Amino acid sequence: MPAIVAFETLTDLYQNLTKKYENSDKTAFAFKPNPDAKYKFVTWDAVKEDVTALASYLIDFGIEKDDRVAILSENRYEWAVVDLAIQMVGAINVSLYTTLPPKQCEFILKDSEAKLFFVSTGIQLKKAIEVFGNCRDLKHVVAFDEPKVQKYLDEKYVTLFDTVCARGLKAESKHAEDLKKRALAVKPEDIATLIYTSGTTGNPKGAMLTHRNIVSNVKAAHEAIAISDQDRCLSFLPLCHSFERTGGYYAMMAGGAEIFFAESVDTVAKNMQEMNPTIVVSVPRLFEKIYSLVMKNVKEGGAIQKAIFDWALSIGKRHWQGERGLVSIQKTFADKLVFDKLRLRTGGRIRFFVSGGAALPAEIGTFFMSASLNILEGYGLTETSPVMTCNRYGEEEMGSVGKVINGVTVGIQRLDDNKIIAQLSGEDYPSDLTSEPGEILNRGPNTMKGYWKNEEATREMIDEDGWLHTGDVGRFIKGRLQITDRIKHMIVNAGGKNIYPGPIEDLFKTSQWIDQLVVVGEKKSYMAALIVPDFEALEKHAKENQIACDSMEELIENESIKNLFKKEIRTFSKDLASHEKIRDFRLIPSEFTVETGELTPTLKVKRRIIEDKYGHLIEDIFSEDDN
């Protein structure tokens, strides 16, 4: 389905939407002013008023074309206003993850030479104040929320968001002509944003994404997936990440969809039931948690409930795979008995979920498809704006990240001799191309301009022929891309076997006892795992079996608990090759989180951090192997 308005830049997109919905009650965004409030709807006319006022302030402040303006904020309406105002004046959006410590914020502010810094809460303002004096180019800080610590506002370089908007409103007439000229002067080749990598190793790098990069991706997304002005999307993944920025923000805007901001990642389940979305863009972790919760409830419901659930799941799977007739009638009963309840928990109006950022375990994807909660899985990188491939509605295939999108070419390069052995473009379908595995490459208008002030890193990422090297391993199977793992995640065991941990870890994600698992075993004779148990399930088991303990640390050292996990590991490892089987493990008493540093803001595992943090456990596992 084509976009609802024509556009060649993000500035065009915004302006043409405001023209289309002028003098209407069409909702653009919605947010909750506080946890106890209902969602507040913001029309396109109101958005235009706010963006024009802020854009006028930016000009009045002295922001010139291509100047960098930074944002450190959770997903919220003010974030959108700042971004759209930045695009209107031809500046560059530099967005930071709210989980970043002050030192990393300082690096990005200094590297990007940002002049103005917008921050959300008092916590983020505190970071800004801490680093302000070290950032030579930074002139001012604007705070969305009035801080509880009043001394923060005593700084001469801090002003509240409402105050700067009021100043901009007064300056509108003075800068009206200049604002028009600036908006018209924005070109597709201009840089729209710098998106910094998470920096798990070394300093983060700023990917330069142009208007053409993002616009081409948005248009291709609309050709692959139907998004309309009847849709409503829940936004909770970080807007400073390209997946949410393109998929959950610009692509939704381009379809005229309403964007509702979740209060936080922790309130997604509650917010879905409050605002009844038709589309939710997410990472696999959300689906894993929903699946785990459903399976717990089934287990606790007794033999009859489990039999009904298993029957419904079987019927749902057969219906999804195309069986009709009697199966269609049975599916109606399966929905009433089982699946309707699940759909109500997602708001009752979901047309489809979009999953990206990491691999979705096939079994979990199949469960959702069987419940008629379609998941469209895609693949890409920040540096590809981000989408390279995606599954289309009605053509979903679990274990695959779909077909190449229009305008993009994906290649497979053999790892041993660097020869490109297969390639497909979005225009090449239908295709039955099947290839051997290799590194996944990208070429097209979605390829970033390069890394900000880092030509060496750019050359390492994009070769002389224009191929962007993703660092991921995958292959084509009947024209669809299948991801194996990251090259740098590959484990080489003592026997020289190459082992990719991702598929092994995905296998264990359906275990009722396991919440998170990381495979280890570099240069060892067997594979092992660090396991974060499902604490709720474990505590319930301990209570039912009268296992006394004063803490989680004590519980995971209990021999009966260890035996429980040994049995689970053996059961799941039956489906693995001999060199992939998990032979030993250690239980960890606390969850991997973004806040404690083991996960990226998009909930990917930081393997090196985990291996360093729990190195003593890994050493203990392989102590006999090393002797």
C-alpha positions in Angstrom: 0.0 0.0 0.0 1.5 3.4 -1.0 2.1 6.1 1.6 -0.8 8.4 2.2 1.1 11.5 1.0 3.9 12.0 -1.5 7.4 12.9 -0.1 11.1 12.8 -0.9 12.4 14.0 2.5 11.2 13.6 6.0 10.5 17.4 6.0 8.2 16.8 3.0 6.5 14.0 4.9 5.7 16.1 7.9 4.6 19.2 5.9 2.3 17.2 3.5 0.7 15.4 6.4 -0.1 18.7 8.1 -1.7 19.9 4.9 -3.7 16.8 4.3 -5.2 16.8 7.8 -5.5 20.6 8.2 -8.6 21.7 10.1 -9.5 18.1 10.9 -9.7 16.2 14.2 -7.3 13.5 12.9 -5.0 12.2 15.7 -1.3 12.2 15.0 0.0 11.2 18.5 -1.3 10.3 21.9 0.3 10.1 25.3 -0.5 9.8 29.0 0.3 13.0 31.0 0.6 10.9 34.1 0.1 7.2 35.1 -3.4 7.8 36.4 -4.6 9.8 33.4 -6.3 8.6 30.2 -4.5 9.0 26.9 -4.5 12.6 25.6 -5.0 12.9 21.8 -3.0 15.4 19.7 -4.3 16.4 16.3 -2.1 17.3 13.4 -3.1 20.9 13.7 -1.8 20.9 17.3 1.4 19.2 16.2 1.9 21.9 13.6 1.5 24.6 16.2 4.1 23.0 18.5 6.6 22.2 15.8 6.4 25.6 14.3 7.0 27.3 17.6 10.0 25.0 18.4 11.4 25.4 14.9 11.2 29.2 15.3 13.0 28.9 18.6 15.8 26.8 17.0 16.3 29.5 14.4 16.2 32.2 17.0 18.7 30.3 19.1 21.1 30.2 16.1 20.8 26.6 14.9 22.0 26.6 11.2 21.6 24.0 8.5 23.4 20.7 9.3 24.0 21.7 13.0 23.5 18.8 15.4 20.8 18.9 18.0 20.8 16.1 20.6 17.9 14.4 22.4 18.2 12.3 25.5 14.6 11.1 26.2 12.2 8.2 26.4 9.6 7.9 23.7 7.1 10.7 24.3 5.3 13.4 22.4 8.0 16.0 23.0 10.6 13.8 21.3 8.5 13.9 18.1 8.1 17.6 18.3 11.8 18.1 18.7 12.6 15.7 15.8 10.1 17.3 13.4 11.4 20.8 14.3 15.0 19.7 13.6 13.9 18.4 10.2 12.1 21.6 9.4 15.2 23.8 10.0 17.5 21.4 8.1 19.5 20.4 11.2 20.6 16.9 12.2 19.0 14.8 15.0 21.4 13.1 17.4 19.5 10.8 19.7 20.9 9.1 22.8 19.7 6.1 24.7 18.4 7.0 28.2 20.3 4.1 29.6 23.7 5.6 28.7 25.9 6.7 31.6 27.2 10.3 31.6 30.6 9.5 30.1 29.0 7.9 27.0 26.6 10.8 26.7 29.6 13.1 26.9 31.4 11.2 24.1 28.5 11.4 21.7 27.9 15.1 22.4 31.5 15.9 21.9 31.9 13.6 18.8 28.8 15.0 17.1 29.6 18.6 18.2 26.0 19.1 19.3 25.0 22.7 20.0 21.7 22.1 21.8 20.7 19.3 24.1 17.1 18.3 24.9 16.6 16.0 27.9 13.5 14.5 29.5 13.4 13.7 33.2 15.4 14.9 36.1 17.6 11.8 35.9 18.6 12.7 32.3 19.0 16.4 33.2 21.4 15.4 35.9 23.6 13.7 33.3 23.5 16.8 31.1 24.6 19.0 33.9 27.4 16.6 34.8 28.9 16.7 31.3 28.0 20.2 30.1 31.3 21.8 31.1 33.3 19.2 29.1 31.4 19.7 25.9 32.9 22.7 24.1 30.3 23.0 21.4 27.3 22.5 23.6 25.6 25.9 24.3 22.3 25.1 26.1 20.2 22.4 27.7 16.4 22.2 27.4 14.5 20.0 30.0 11.1 18.5 29.1 10.1 18.0 32.8 10.5 20.4 35.7 13.1 18.7 37.9 12.3 17.9 41.5 15.8 19.1 42.4 15.3 22.8 41.9 19.0 23.7 41.8 19.2 22.1 38.4 17.2 25.1 37.0 19.6 27.5 38.7 22.2 26.8 36.0 22.1 29.6 33.4 22.4 27.1 30.6 19.2 25.1 31.5 15.7 26.1 30.3 12.3 24.3 30.5 10.8 23.0 27.3 7.5 25.0 27.8 9.6 28.2 28.2 11.5 27.7 24.9 8.3 26.9 23.0 6.7 30.1 24.4 9.8 32.0 23.2 9.5 30.4 19.8 5.8 31.3 19.5 6.7 34.9 20.0 9.5 34.7 17.4 7.3 33.0 14.7 6.5 36.0 12.7 10.1 37.1 12.7 11.3 33.8 11.4 8.4 32.7 9.2 10.0 33.3 5.8 13.3 31.9 6.9 11.6 28.7 8.2 9.8 28.3 4.8 13.1 28.7 2.9 14.9 26.2 5.2 12.2 23.6 4.8 12.3 23.9 1.0 16.0 23.7 1.0 16.2 20.2 2.7 17.4 17.7 0.0 17.3 13.9 -0.1 21.0 13.7 0.2 21.1 15.8 3.4 21.9 13.9 6.7 18.7 13.6 8.7 20.1 11.9 11.8 23.2 10.4 13.5 22.4 7.2 15.2 25.2 6.0 17.4 25.9 2.3 17.8 25.5 0.8 21.3 29.3 0.7 21.7 29.6 -2.7 23.3 33.3 -2.6 22.3 35.2 0.7 22.1 33.5 4.0 21.5 30.2 4.1 19.7 30.1 5.2 16.0 27.6 7.6 14.5 25.8 6.2 11.5 24.9 9.0 9.1 21.5 8.4 7.7 20.2 10.7 5.0 16.7 11.7 4.2 17.0 9.4 1.1 18.1 6.5 3.2 15.1 6.6 5.5 12.6 7.7 2.9 13.5 4.9 0.6 13.1 2.4 3.4 9.8 3.9 4.5 8.4 3.6 0.9 9.7 0.1 0.5 8.1 -0.9 3.8 4.7 0.4 2.6 5.1 -1.6 -0.6 5.6 -4.7 1.5 3.2 -4.1 4.4 -0.2 -2.4 4.5 -0.4 0.6 6.9 -3.3 3.0 6.7 -4.9 6.0 8.5 -7.2 3.5 10.3 -4.2 2.0 12.1 -3.0 2.7 15.6 0.5 1.8 16.7 2.0 1.5 20.2 5.5 3.0 20.4 7.8 1.7 23.2 11.1 0.6 21.6 13.7 3.4 21.8 13.1 6.1 19.1 16.9 6.6 19.1 17.2 3.2 17.4 16.6 2.9 13.7 14.1 0.0 13.9 11.6 2.0 15.9 12.5 5.3 14.2 11.8 4.0 10.7 9.2 1.2 11.4 7.3 2.5 14.4 7.5 6.2 13.7 8.1 7.5 10.1 6.4 4.5 8.4 3.4 4.9 10.7 3.3 8.6 10.0 3.5 7.9 6.2 0.4 5.8 6.4 -1.5 8.3 8.5 -1.6 5.9 11.5 -2.0 7.2 15.0 1.1 6.8 17.2 0.5 6.1 20.9 3.4 6.4 23.2 3.7 3.7 26.0 4.4 5.0 29.5 7.4 2.7 29.6 8.6 -0.7 28.5 7.2 -2.1 31.7 3.7 -0.9 31.0 3.3 -2.3 27.5 0.8 -5.0 28.5 -1.4 -2.4 30.4 -1.1 0.2 27.6 -2.1 -2.3 24.9 -5.4 -2.9 26.7 -6.0 0.8 27.2 -5.4 2.0 23.6 -6.2 -1.1 21.5 -3.5 -1.0 18.9 -3.8 -2.5 15.4 0.0 -2.7 15.0 2.8 -3.2 17.5 6.5 -3.0 16.6 8.6 -5.0 19.0 11.6 -7.2 19.6 11.4 -11.0 20.3 11.7 -10.5 24.1 8.0 -9.3 24.3 6.8 -12.4 22.5 9.0 -14.6 24.6 7.5 -13.2 27.8 3.9 -13.5 26.6 4.5 -17.1 25.4 6.2 -18.0 28.8 3.2 -16.5 30.7 0.7 -18.4 28.6 2.5 -21.7 29.0 2.7 -21.2 32.8 -1.0 -20.7 33.0 -1.6 -23.8 30.9 0.6 -25.9 33.2 -1.1 -24.6 36.3 -4.6 -25.2 34.8 -4.6 -29.0 35.1 -4.8 -31.9 32.7 -8.1 -31.0 31.1 -7.1 -27.4 30.4 -3.8 -28.6 28.9 -5.6 -31.0 26.6 -7.9 -28.3 25.4 -4.9 -25.9 24.8 -2.9 -28.5 23.0 -5.9 -29.3 20.7 -6.5 -25.6 20.0 -2.9 -25.0 19.2 -2.9 -28.0 16.8 -6.0 -26.7 15.1 -4.6 -23.1 15.0 -1.4 -24.3 13.4 -3.2 -26.4 10.8 -5.5 -23.4 9.9 -2.5 -21.1 9.6 -0.8 -23.6 7.3 -3.8 -23.5 5.0 -6.1 -26.3 5.9 -9.8 -25.3 5.7 -13.2 -27.1 5.7 -13.7 -28.9 9.1 -10.5 -27.2 10.4 -12.1 -23.7 9.9 -15.1 -24.8 12.0 -12.8 -26.2 14.7 -10.7 -23.0 14.6 -13.8 -21.0 15.6 -14.2 -23.2 18.7 -10.4 -23.0 19.4 -10.6 -19.2 19.3 -13.6 -19.1 21.8 -12.0 -21.6 24.1 -8.4 -20.3 24.1 -7.2 -17.7 21.7 -9.8 -14.9 22.1 -8.6 -14.4 25.7 -5.0 -13.9 24.5 -6.1 -11.5 21.8 -8.1 -9.5 24.3 -4.9 -9.1 26.4 -3.3 -7.4 23.4 -6.2 -5.0 23.1 -8.4 -7.1 20.8 -7.7 -5.2 17.6 -4.2 -6.4 16.5 -3.8 -6.8 12.8 -0.2 -7.8 13.1 3.0 -7.5 15.1 6.3 -6.5 13.5 9.4 -8.2 15.0 13.0 -7.2 14.5 16.2 -6.5 16.3 17.0 -10.1 16.9 15.9 -13.6 15.8 12.4 -14.7 16.8 12.4 -18.4 17.9 10.4 -20.3 15.3 8.3 -22.2 17.9 7.2 -19.0 19.6 6.4 -17.4 16.2 4.4 -20.5 15.3 2.4 -20.2 18.5 1.4 -16.6 17.8 0.5 -17.4 14.1 -1.7 -20.3 15.4 -3.5 -17.8 17.6 -4.2 -15.6 14.6 -1.8 -13.0 16.0 0.3 -12.5 12.9 4.0 -11.6 13.4 5.9 -10.1 10.4 9.6 -10.7 11.1 12.1 -8.6 9.3 15.9 -8.0 9.3 18.3 -5.1 9.0 20.9 -2.9 10.7 21.0 0.7 11.9 23.4 1.2 9.0 20.8 0.0 6.5 18.1 2.4 7.7 17.3 -0.4 8.8 15.1 -2.8 6.8 16.7 -5.2 4.3 14.1 -8.0 4.3 10.7 -8.8 5.7 7.9 -11.3 5.7 4.7 -10.1 4.0 1.2 -10.5 5.6 -0.2 -13.8 4.7 3.2 -15.1 3.5 4.8 -15.5 7.0 7.3 -18.3 7.4 8.8 -18.8 10.8 12.5 -19.2 10.9 12.9 -16.8 8.0 13.2 -13.0 7.9 11.4 -12.9 4.6 12.0 -11.5 1.1 14.3 -8.7 0.1 12.4 -5.3 0.0 12.1 -3.3 -3.2 15.1 -1.1 -4.1 17.5 -3.2 -2.0 19.9 -6.0 -3.1 21.1 -8.6 -0.6 24.2 -10.7 -1.3 25.7 -13.7 0.4 29.5 -13.8 0.5 31.3 -17.0 1.2 33.4 -16.8 4.4 36.5 -18.7 3.2 37.2 -17.0 -0.2 35.0 -13.8 0.0 33.2 -14.7 -3.2 29.7 -13.5 -3.6 27.8 -16.7 -4.2 24.2 -15.4 -4.3 22.2 -12.2 -4.5 18.6 -11.1 -4.7 16.9 -7.7 -5.2 13.4 -6.9 -4.2 12.4 -6.8 -7.9 13.7 -10.4 -8.5 10.6 -12.1 -7.0 9.2 -14.7 -7.4 12.4 -16.5 -6.7 13.4 -20.0 -5.5 17.0 -19.2 -5.0 18.7 -21.3 -2.4 22.3 -20.8 -1.3 25.0 -22.0 1.1 25.6 -19.9 4.2 27.9 -16.8 4.1 28.1 -13.2 5.3 25.1 -11.1 4.4 25.7 -8.0 2.4 23.5 -5.0 1.5 23.5 -2.6 -1.4 20.9 0.1 -2.2 19.5 3.5 -1.3 19.1 2.4 2.3 22.9 2.1 2.8 24.1 4.8 5.2 26.3 7.6 4.0 29.0 6.4 6.4 30.2 6.8 10.0 30.4 10.4 11.3 34.1 11.6 11.2 35.3 8.0 10.9 36.4 7.1 7.4 38.4 4.1 8.5 35.3 2.5 10.1 33.3 3.4 7.0 35.8 1.6 4.7 35.7 -1.5 7.0 31.9 -1.6 6.7 31.3 -0.6 3.0 33.6 -2.0 0.3 34.7 -0.4 -3.0 31.8 -2.0 -4.8 29.2 -0.4 -2.5 28.4 -3.6 -0.5 27.8 -3.0 3.1 29.1 -5.9 5.2 26.6 -6.8 8.0 28.8 -9.2 10.0 25.8 -11.6 10.1 25.8 -15.1 8.6 22.8 -16.3 6.6 21.6 -17.9 3.5 18.7 -17.9 1.0 16.2 -20.7 1.2 13.7 -20.6 -1.7 14.1 -16.9 -2.0 13.8 -16.1 1.7 16.6 -15.0 3.9 17.5 -17.1 7.0 19.8 -15.7 9.6 22.3 -18.0 11.3 24.1 -15.7 13.8 26.7 -12.9 14.0 30.2 -13.8 12.7 31.8 -12.4 15.9 29.5 -14.5 18.0 30.8 -17.7 16.4 32.4 -20.1 18.9 35.3 -22.3 17.8 35.6 -25.3 20.1 38.8 -27.2 20.9 38.3 -29.5 18.0 38.0 -26.6 15.5 34.3 -26.9 15.0 32.4 -23.6 14.3 29.4 -23.2 16.5 26.8 -20.4 16.3 25.2 -19.9 19.8 22.1 -18.0 18.6 20.1 -21.0 17.3 21.0 -23.0 20.4 19.9 -20.3 22.7 16.6 -19.9 20.8 15.9 -23.6 21.3 15.9 -23.1 25.1 13.7 -20.0 25.1 10.5 -22.2 25.2 11.6 -23.9 28.5 9.3 -23.2 31.4 12.3 -23.0 33.8 14.6 -20.8 31.7 14.3 -17.1 31.2 17.6 -16.2 29.6 20.6 -18.4 28.5 24.0 -17.6 27.0 26.1 -20.4 25.4 29.9 -20.4 26.2 32.7 -22.7 25.2 35.3 -20.9 23.1 38.3 -23.3 22.6 36.8 -25.8 24.9 35.9 -29.5 24.3 32.2 -29.0 24.9 29.5 -26.3 25.2 28.1 -24.9 28.4 25.6 -22.2 29.4 25.0 -19.4 31.9 21.3 -19.6 32.8 19.0 -17.0 34.3 16.1 -19.1 35.7 12.5 -18.1 35.4 12.4 -16.9 39.1 8.7 -16.9 39.4 8.4 -20.5 38.3 11.4 -21.6 40.4 10.0 -20.0 43.6 6.6 -21.7 43.0 8.3 -25.0 42.5 10.4 -24.6 45.7 7.2 -23.8 47.7 5.3 -26.7 46.3 8.2 -29.1 47.0 9.0 -27.6 50.4 12.5 -26.5 49.5 13.6 -24.1 52.1 15.7 -21.2 51.2 16.4 -17.6 52.3 17.5 -16.1 49.0 17.6 -16.8 45.3 21.4 -17.3 45.6 20.7 -20.1 48.1 17.9 -21.6 46.0 20.0 -22.0 42.9 22.6 -23.9 44.8 20.1 -26.5 46.0 20.9 -29.9 44.6 17.3 -30.7 43.7 17.0 -27.4 41.7 20.3 -28.2 39.9 19.0 -31.6 39.0 15.8 -30.0 37.7 17.9 -28.0 35.3 20.2 -30.9 34.4 17.1 -32.8 33.2 15.8 -29.8 31.3 19.2 -29.3 29.6 19.4 -33.0 28.6 15.8 -32.9 27.2 16.4 -29.8 25.0 19.9 -30.9 23.9 18.5 -34.0 22.3 17.8 -31.9 19.2 21.3 -30.6 18.9 24.4 -32.0 17.1 26.9 -33.7 19.4 29.3 -30.7 19.4 26.4 -28.3 20.1 25.0 -30.1 23.1 25.1 -28.2 26.4 27.1 -30.4 28.8 27.3 -28.2 31.9 25.8 -24.9 33.2 25.7 -22.4 36.0 22.6 -20.7 37.3 22.7 -16.9 37.8 20.6 -15.3 40.6 19.7 -12.1 38.8 18.2 -11.2 35.4 20.3 -9.8 32.5 19.0 -6.2 32.1 19.8 -3.0 30.2 20.3 -1.2 33.5 22.9 -3.7 34.8 24.7 -3.6 31.4 24.2 -7.1 30.1 21.6 -6.1 27.4 21.6 -3.4 24.7 18.7 -0.9 24.7 17.0 -3.2 22.2 17.4 -6.1 24.5 20.2 -7.9 22.7 22.7 -9.8 24.8 26.1 -8.2 25.3 28.1 -11.4 25.3 31.5 -9.9 26.1 30.1 -8.1 29.1 28.4 -11.2 30.4 31.5 -13.3 29.8 33.6 -10.8 31.7 31.1 -10.3 34.6 30.6 -14.1 35.1 34.1 -15.1 34.1 34.5 -16.9 37.4 31.6 -19.1 36.7 32.9 -19.9 33.2 36.3 -20.7 34.7 34.7 -23.0 37.2 32.7 -24.9 34.5 35.8 -25.6 32.5 38.3 -26.0 35.3 38.6 -29.8 34.7 38.6 -29.3 31.0 41.7 -27.0 31.3 43.6 -29.5 33.4 
